[in-house]
């Protein structure tokens, strides 16, 4: 059980960092952190709808993995035998 808990903690750490980065890459609604990555210029040039949809999909899938890792770690902790 210790190996599974370690793997879930690593997955949780990696997905937390990646989820933060993906959320920051989303198109902003006016001067925010996404403008640092070119989000402000995309409204004048025209943004790619496909890229935004793929970013949304990756974010949702990663959020689900993050959620499952948290629930699994909680269940392991709750039912852990000393």
Backbone torsions as a table, in degrees:
resi	resn	phi	psi	omega
1	UNK	NA	-26.5	-179.7
2	UNK	-66.6	-35.9	180.0
3	UNK	-67.7	-42.6	178.5
4	UNK	-63.1	-41.3	178.8
5	UNK	-64.3	-41.5	177.9
6	UNK	-63.0	-44.8	180.0
7	UNK	-62.3	-42.1	179.3
8	UNK	-65.8	-35.9	177.3
9	UNK	-67.2	-38.9	177.1
10	UNK	-66.0	-44.5	177.9
11	UNK	-60.6	-41.5	179.3
12	UNK	-63.6	-42.1	178.5
13	UNK	-64.7	-45.8	-179.0
14	UNK	-66.2	-45.0	-179.2
15	UNK	-67.4	-31.2	177.6
16	UNK	-63.6	-45.8	179.9
17	UNK	-66.4	-45.8	-179.2
18	UNK	-65.2	-38.0	179.0
19	UNK	-64.9	-39.9	176.6
20	UNK	-61.8	-44.8	179.9
21	UNK	-65.3	-41.9	179.9
22	UNK	-65.5	-37.8	178.5
23	UNK	-66.8	-38.0	178.3
24	UNK	-68.4	-23.5	-179.9
25	UNK	-81.1	-12.4	-179.2
26	UNK	-64.4	155.3	-178.9
27	UNK	-65.3	129.0	-179.9
28	UNK	-83.4	166.2	177.4
29	UNK	-109.6	40.6	-177.8
30	UNK	122.6	147.1	-174.2
31	UNK	-12.3	98.1	176.9
32	UNK	-145.5	-165.4	-179.2
33	UNK	-67.8	-26.6	-179.6
34	UNK	-68.3	-20.3	177.1
35	UNK	-68.2	-24.0	177.4
36	UNK	-64.3	-29.1	-177.3
37	UNK	-98.3	18.1	178.1
38	UNK	95.1	11.4	-179.6
39	UNK	-67.2	-29.2	-179.3
40	UNK	-72.4	-33.9	-178.3
41	UNK	-79.1	-19.9	-174.9
42	UNK	-67.4	-27.0	180.0
43	UNK	-70.7	-32.8	179.5
44	UNK	-79.5	-37.4	-177.0
45	UNK	-83.8	-32.8	-176.1
46	UNK	105.4	115.0	-175.3
47	UNK	-87.5	157.7	178.9
48	UNK	-82.6	120.6	179.4
49	UNK	-66.7	-34.3	-179.5
50	UNK	-66.4	-41.5	179.8
51	UNK	-64.0	-41.1	179.3
52	UNK	-66.8	-39.9	177.9
53	UNK	-65.2	-41.5	178.1
54	UNK	-65.1	-38.8	177.1
55	UNK	-63.7	-39.8	176.4
56	UNK	-62.9	-43.6	180.0
57	UNK	-62.8	-46.5	179.3
58	UNK	-61.3	-39.9	-179.4
59	UNK	-65.6	-42.8	-179.7
60	UNK	-66.2	-44.4	179.7
61	UNK	-63.2	-43.5	179.3
62	UNK	-66.1	-36.4	177.0
63	UNK	-65.2	-37.6	177.6
64	UNK	-66.6	-41.2	177.0
65	UNK	-62.8	-42.6	178.2
66	UNK	-60.1	-44.9	-179.8
67	UNK	-64.4	-43.8	179.5
68	UNK	-63.7	-39.2	178.9
69	UNK	-64.2	-40.2	179.4
70	UNK	-66.5	-44.9	179.9
71	UNK	-63.8	-42.9	-180.0
72	UNK	-63.8	-42.3	177.7
73	UNK	-64.5	-37.7	177.3
74	UNK	-64.2	-41.9	179.0
75	UNK	-67.5	-39.1	177.8
76	UNK	-63.1	-43.3	179.7
77	UNK	-65.4	-39.7	-177.8
78	UNK	-67.9	-41.6	-174.8
79	UNK	-99.5	15.8	-180.0
80	UNK	-70.5	131.4	179.4
81	UNK	-93.6	129.9	-176.9
82	UNK	-81.4	NA	NA
